Amino acid sequence: MKCPRVAAGSRGPMLLLLLLLVVAGVCVDSYKPVIIVHGIFDGPQQFQNLSRFIKKVHPGTEVTVIDLYDDLLSLQPLWKQVPDFRQSFNSIMKNAPDGVHLLCFSQGGLICRALLSTTPNHNVHTFISLSSPLAGQYGDTDYLQKVFHKTLKKNVHFICYNKFGQKVSICDYWNDPHQRLSYLRNNIFLPLLNGERPHSDMTAWRENFLQIEKLVLIGGPDDGVITPWQSSHFGFYDSSENVVEMQKQEFYLNDAFGLKTLDQRGDLVTCVHSGVKHTTWHSNFTVFRNCMEKWLT
């Protein structure tokens, strides 16, 4: 709530009254609560700097990093995680009648997309996706080796695209461009979220997702984990491993979950930052100032 202006002719008594109201805590600037969802192998402690950034620039902001599925527990299947995150999300949201902001990192960005798609009548104003594999992941990275030791990316589909593999979170968004049919048939998370595989809830999920007022996508070429890095902006490989940008993706052209509508509304913002490694996005003040600050009011 912004404090009212005082007319020139009545500044004496009115100014005194306003000062009293400020002291009493009645007239203050306020900011929407910010809910943060961590990524794979993360937990709340990795987001202490980001929480401080928000509170420094927007004093009094209520910032909550949801403390669920931390560290190794983040490997639990995403459809198992989503209902538990929703419970915490709803409890914060119901106490914020003016709305909340959702800031989600890496794997957390996919959890937040699922929350937004499957939660009717949410009041999320801005959804910030911070270096998240929104269109999937396909790369030989250190994170892959942590999960599947000595396994090359070309062989991961043998592990992921079956009912046992789908019990590991990274398999829920593993998108092998050389195994397209198997991905669509056997991945039970990302193809549904992106509307790549038709399902009975597509219309409802799209309507729920479009309730957000702003979508902010953040990523960069030096990330080193999200592969291709353009997945953080809904770009992805074709079968020759050439990157196809968001606007040429089938789910965008078909407006399968509302991405094209957001873009046409002017409510889709992209922010590209070079020189930022994956594990440092949330502790980089320059990224915060350039890509997040203005959207968290």
For each residue, the residues with C-beta under 8 A, 3 or more apart:
1: 27 28 29 30
2: 29
3: 18 22 27 28 29
4: 18 27
5:
6: 10 11 14 15 18
7: 10 11 14
8: 11
9:
10: 6 7 13 14
11: 6 7 8 14 15
12: 15 16
13: 10 16 17
14: 6 7 10 11 17 18
15: 6 11 12 18 19
16: 12 13 19 20
17: 13 14 20 21
18: 3 4 6 14 15 21 22 27
19: 15 16 22 23
20: 16 17 23 24
21: 17 18 24 26 27
22: 3 18 19 25 26 27 28
23: 19 20
24: 20 21
25: 22 28
26: 21 22
27: 1 3 4 18 21 22
28: 1 3 22 25 60
29: 1 2 3 60
30: 1 60 98
31: 34 58 60 61 296 297
32: 61 96 98 99 100 101 125 296 297
33: 61 62 63 64 92 96 100 101
34: 31 54 61 62 63 64 100 101 102 103 296
35: 64 66 89 92 93 100 101 102 103
36: 47 50 51 63 64 65 66 103 104 105 108
37: 65 66 85 102 103 104 105 108 109 111 112
38: 42 43 44 46 47 65 66 70 74 105 106 108
39: 42 74 105 106 107 108 109 132
40: 74 75 106 107 143 169 170
41: 71 72 74 143 146
42: 38 39 46 47 70 71 74 105 106 108
43: 38 46 67 70 71
44: 38 47 48 65 66 67 70
45: 48
46: 38 42 43 279 282 283
47: 36 38 42 44 50 51 65 105 282
48: 44 45 51 52
49: 52 53 282 283 285
50: 36 47 53 54 103 282 283 288
51: 36 47 48 54 55 63 65
52: 48 49 55 56
53: 49 50 56 57 285 288
54: 34 50 51 57 58 61 63 288 296
55: 51 52 58 59 60 61 63
56: 52 53 59
57: 53 54 288 289 293
58: 31 54 55 61 293 296 297
59: 55 56
60: 28 29 30 31 55
61: 31 32 33 34 54 55 58 296
62: 33 34
63: 33 34 36 51 54 55
64: 33 34 35 36 88 92
65: 36 37 38 44 47 51
66: 35 36 37 38 44 85 88 89
67: 43 44 70
68: 81 84 85 88
69: 73 74 76 81 84 85
70: 38 42 43 44 67 73 74
71: 41 42 43 74
72: 41 75
73: 69 70 76
74: 38 39 40 41 42 69 70 71 81 107 169
75: 40 72 147 168 169 170
76: 69 73 80 81 167 169
77: 80 81 166 167 168 169 172 189
78: 81 82 107 110 111 114 169 172 173 189
79: 82 114 172 188 189
80: 76 77 83 84
81: 68 69 74 76 77 78 84 85 111 169
82: 78 79 85 86 111 114 115 118
83: 80 86 87
84: 68 69 80 81 87 88
85: 37 66 68 69 81 82 88 89 111 115
86: 82 83 89 90 115 118 119
87: 83 84 90 91
88: 64 66 68 84 85 91 92
89: 35 66 85 86 92 93 102 115 119 122
90: 86 87 93 94 119
91: 87 88 94 95
92: 33 35 64 88 89 95 96 100
93: 35 89 90 96 100 122 123 124
94: 90 91
95: 91 92
96: 32 33 92 93 99 100 123
97: 123
98: 30 32 123
99: 32 96 123 124 125
100: 32 33 34 35 92 93 96 123 124 125
101: 32 33 34 35 124 125 126 127 128 295 296
102: 34 35 37 89 112 115 116 124 126 127 128
103: 34 35 36 37 50 128 130 292 296
104: 36 37 108 109 111 112 127 128 129 130 132
105: 36 37 38 39 42 47 108 109 130 131 132 281 282
106: 38 39 40 42 109 130 131 132 133 225 226 278
107: 39 40 74 78 110 111 132 133 169 170 173
108: 36 37 38 39 42 104 105 111 112 132
109: 37 39 104 105 106 112 113 129 130 131 132 133 134
110: 78 107 113 114 132 133 134 172 173 189 190 193
111: 37 78 81 82 85 104 107 108 114 115
112: 37 102 104 108 109 115 116 127 129
113: 109 110 116 117 127 129 134 193 209
114: 78 79 82 110 111 117 118 189 193
115: 82 85 86 89 102 111 112 118 119 122
116: 102 112 113 119 122 124 127 208 209 211 212
117: 113 114 193 205 206 208 209 257
118: 82 86 114 115 201 205 208
119: 86 89 90 115 116 122 208
120: 204 208
121: 211
122: 89 93 115 116 119 208 211
123: 93 96 97 98 99 100 211
124: 93 99 100 101 102 116 127 211 212
125: 32 99 100 101 212 213 214
126: 101 102 212 213 214 215 216 295 296
127: 101 102 104 112 113 116 124 212 214 215 216
128: 101 102 103 104 216 218 291 292 295 296
129: 104 109 112 113 132 134 215 216 217 218 232
130: 103 104 105 106 109 218 281 282 292
131: 105 106 109 218 219 220 223 225 226 232 278 281
132: 39 104 105 106 107 108 109 110 129 219 226 231 232
133: 106 107 109 110 136 137 173 226 227 231 232
134: 109 110 113 129 217 231 232 233 234
135: 175 194 230 231 234 235 236 246 249
136: 133 173 174 175 190 231 236
137: 133 170 173 174 175 226 227 231
138: 153 174 175 176 177 227 228 236 237
139: 144 153 225 226 227 228
140: 144 145 152 153
141: 144 145 224 225 227
142: 145 146 225
143: 40 41 146 147 170 225
144: 139 140 141 147 148 151 153 156 170
145: 140 141 142 148 149 150 151
146: 41 142 143 149
147: 75 143 144 168 170
148: 144 145 151 156 159
149: 145 146
150: 145
151: 144 145 148 155 156 159
152: 140 155 156
153: 138 139 140 144 156 176
154: 157 176 178
155: 151 152 158 159
156: 144 148 151 152 153 159 160 171 174 176
157: 154 160 161 174 176 178 179 182 183
158: 155 161
159: 148 151 155 156 162 165 168 171
160: 156 157 165 166 168 170 171 174 176 186 187
161: 157 158 165 171 174 176 179 182 183 185 186 187
162: 159 165 166 186
163: 166 167
164: 167
165: 159 160 161 162 168 171
166: 77 160 162 163 171 172 186 187 188 189
167: 76 77 163 164 171
168: 75 77 147 159 160 165 171 172
169: 40 74 75 76 77 78 81 107 172 173
170: 40 75 107 137 143 144 147 160 173 174
171: 156 159 160 161 165 166 167 168 174 187
172: 77 78 79 110 166 168 169 187 188 189 190
173: 78 107 110 133 136 137 169 170 187 189 190
174: 136 137 138 156 157 160 161 170 171 183 187
175: 135 136 137 138 183 187 190 236
176: 138 153 154 156 157 160 161 179 180 182 183
177: 138 180 236 237 238 239 241
178: 154 157 239
179: 157 161 176 182 183
180: 176 177 183 184 239
181: 184 185
182: 157 161 176 179 185 186
183: 157 161 174 175 176 179 180 186 187 191
184: 180 181 187 191 196 197
185: 161 181 182
186: 160 161 162 166 182 183
187: 160 161 166 171 172 173 174 175 183 184 190 191
188: 79 166 172 191 192
189: 77 78 79 110 114 166 172 173 192 193
190: 110 136 172 173 175 187 193 194 196
191: 183 184 187 188 194 196 197
192: 188 189 195 196 197 199
193: 110 113 114 117 189 190 205 257
194: 135 190 191 251 256 257
195: 192 198 202 205 206 251 254 256 257
196: 184 190 191 192 250 251 256
197: 184 191 192
198: 195 202
199: 192 202
200:
201: 118 204 205
202: 195 198 199 205 206 256 257
203: 206 207
204: 120 201 207 208
205: 117 118 193 195 201 202 208 209 257
206: 117 195 202 203 209 210 255 256 257 258
207: 203 204 210 211 258
208: 116 117 118 119 120 122 204 205 211
209: 113 116 117 205 206 212 257 258
210: 206 207 258 261 262
211: 116 121 122 123 124 207 208
212: 116 124 125 126 127 209 215 262 267
213: 125 126 267
214: 125 126 127 267 269 295
215: 126 127 129 212 259 262 267 268 269
216: 126 127 128 129 269 270 271 291 292 295
217: 129 134 232 233 234 268 269 270 271
218: 128 129 130 131 232 270 271 273 281 287 291 292
219: 131 132 223 226 229 230 231 232 233 271 272 273
220: 131 223 229 232 272 273 274 275 276
221: 229 272 274
222: 229 274 275 276 277
223: 131 219 220 226 229 232 276 277 278 281
224: 141 277 278
225: 106 131 139 141 142 143 278 279
226: 106 131 132 133 137 139 219 223 229 231 232 278
227: 133 137 138 139 141 231
228: 138 139 231 235 236 237 243
229: 219 220 221 222 223 226 232
230: 135 219 233 234 235 236 243 245 246
231: 132 133 134 135 136 137 219 226 227 228 234 235 236
232: 129 131 132 133 134 217 218 219 220 223 226 229
233: 134 217 219 230 245 246 270 272
234: 134 135 217 230 231 246 249 251 252 259
235: 135 228 230 231 243 244 245 246 249
236: 135 136 138 175 177 228 230 231 243 244 249
237: 138 177 228 240 241 242 243 244
238: 177 241 242 243 244
239: 177 178 180
240: 237
241: 177 237 238
242: 237 238
243: 228 230 235 236 237 238
244: 235 236 237 238 248 249
245: 230 233 235 248 249
246: 135 230 233 234 235 249 252 259
247: 252 253 263
248: 244 245 252 253
249: 135 234 235 236 244 245 246 252 253
250: 196 253 254 256
251: 194 195 196 234 254 256 257 259
252: 234 246 247 248 249 255 256 259 260 263
253: 247 248 249 250 260
254: 195 250 251
255: 206 252 258 259 260 261
256: 194 195 196 202 206 250 251 252 259
257: 117 193 194 195 202 205 206 209 251
258: 206 207 209 210 255 261 262
259: 215 234 246 251 252 255 256 262 263 268
260: 252 253 255 263 264
261: 210 255 258 264 265
262: 210 212 215 258 259 265 267 268
263: 247 252 259 260 266 267 268
264: 260 261
265: 261 262 268
266: 263
267: 212 213 214 215 262 263
268: 215 217 259 262 263 265
269: 214 215 216 217 295
270: 216 217 218 233
271: 216 217 218 219 287 290 291
272: 219 220 221 233
273: 218 219 220 276 284 286 287 290 291
274: 220 221 222
275: 220 222
276: 220 222 223 273 280 281 284 287
277: 222 223 224 280
278: 106 131 223 224 225 226 281
279: 46 225
280: 276 277 283 284
281: 105 130 131 218 223 276 278 284 287
282: 46 47 49 50 105 130
283: 46 49 50 280
284: 273 276 280 281 287 288
285: 49 53 288 289
286: 273 289 290
287: 218 271 273 276 281 284 290 291 292
288: 50 53 54 57 284 285 291 292 293
289: 57 285 286 292 293
290: 271 273 286 287 293
291: 128 216 218 271 273 287 288
292: 103 128 130 216 218 287 288 289 295 296
293: 57 58 288 289 290 296
294: 297
295: 101 126 128 214 216 269 292
296: 31 32 34 54 58 61 101 103 126 128 292 293
297: 31 32 58 294
